[in-house]
Amino acid sequence: MKLKNILLGLEGLKVKGDLDINITNLNSDSRKIKENGLFVAIKGFDVDGHDYIKEAIKKGAVAVIASIDIDRKLLKEIMNDVTIILAQDTRYALAICACNANDNPSRKFKLVGITGTKGKTTTSFMIKRILEKSGKKVGLIGTIATYIGDEKLEDSDRTTPESTKLQQIFRKMVKANCEIVIMEVSSQSLKLNRVAGCDFDIGVFTNFSEDHISPKEHLDMKDYFESKLKLFDMCKTCFVNADDLQTSKIPKLLPDKNISTYGIDNYCNLLAKDITVTNSAVDYKVKIGTRNERIKIDIPGRFSVYNSLAAIAVTTKLGCGAEPIKEALIDLKVPGRSELIENEKGLTIMIDYAHSPESLANILSATKSYTKGRLISLFGCGGDRDPGKRPAMGEISGKIADFTIITSDNPRTEDPEKIVKQIEVGMKKTKGKYICIVDRIEAIKYAIKMANKNDIIILAGKGHEPYQEINGKKHPFDERIIVNDIIKAK
């Protein structure tokens, strides 16, 4: 494709060189540049792509997009070797170029974007299942994996891929004749323009609570909220949770947008009534079309009502009827979300991705309501992420669980013992019984050893993740396998 066509839609560029050259590949990673490539230099948190421009040229780059404030000495050194394009925001430029290079694939299917602190993954799986029950070919991109129909293309290493990879995935989905694509849209992907240029038809904002506050993510809650809200600037139709303090304000913040609401407690467009929660399911009534329908979901807890309401709102907008909605939701299972691990000992062991104060409170409260024996909570907090939530999560577990095991999650570059001690500060504010075991495998062994068949063990934080991240390396760590290996070894 001609370079000038790849740059379509970008304004305020400063160009030196030929825009009629052919480009066969583009990337922000100099190692992946090939002959006739376009290299986009991005200044990241740890690495500055401008330091690798010369390497990209050696690899075959014939054009470079760089920041408008590029070092002038460097600019002089390369300006006669390649076409130079200077841009105010190279991340945004990368995303738009990726859209153009892949023939703007998101314009060729219906695109549904889901953002929010919690519930994105479960809601996206619910929507996918309902659409498939309605006979639609569906793609899904999210925290767990990328799917085309029942085929899993790959496991995910982040909620929303980098823009170049994302557009390549979209292109595959077009070739596979996907009619609708559902995508979890993280606040980071919105802040860093990974989804710029995507043609969203529907957006959902599930809820909002404290998470992802750190120097490498969002500096404060205002930045976090405003980043998520960017999704609605890109959507034709939007749905929000009327019961959430922050998302309920969105219709007034964006009065010109087509925004509908769903909820349980407050006035809304899609209201759940007559809710029943058991130890294995939740069911309720909701109006779909002209009739009140009873919906049942085999994931207990009030949060399941909200997630399913969001899914119903989206799928009815896309033309689905009541029967496929009811059939899809009744036996839905989502990896790492309230997932029970079958084991030879017959213990009730649940893994859940809860890794924020509110999500931990939700899963523990929901499970506590039907636990016959003790509720045993095992969790940690991720390193290089918001340290403020650590004592809060300790206090929540101390108040709700009968026994808490404080351990590691993904310590990343932080000292796991330090993280555990910060969690313990909150735990000490309660009368809850607990123990600190930094090694997560040893912590799981302890939980299994102390539990009986009336107890429920919640392994929170890791969920679907098959790894543990320590000092920049991801080590194999699938809790489904670990639990059964421990039990079989006894």
Secondary structure, DSSP 8 states (H G I E B T S, - for coil): -BHHHHTTT--S-EEES-SSSB--EEES-GGG--TTEEEE--B-SS-BGGGGHHHHHHHTEEEEEEETT--HHHHHHHTTTSEEEEES-HHHHHHHHHHHHTT-GGGGSEEEEEESSSSHHHHHHHHHHHHHHTT--EEEESSSEEEETTEEEEE-SSSS--HHHHHHHHHHHHHTT-SEEEEE--HHHHHTTTTTT---SEEEE----S--BSTTSBSSHHHHHHHHHHHHHT-SEEEEETTSTTGGGHHHHSTTSEEEEEESSS--SEE-EEEEE-SS-EEEEEEETTEEEEEEESS-SHHHHHHHHHHHHHHHHTT--HHHHHHHHHT---TTSSEE---TT--EEEEE---SHHHHHHHHHHHHTT-SS-EEEEE---TTS-TTHHHHHHHHHHHH-SEEEE--S--BTS-HHHHHHHHHHHHTTS--EEEE-SSHHHHHHHHHHH--TT-EEEEES-TT--EEEETTEEEE--HHHHHHHHHHH-
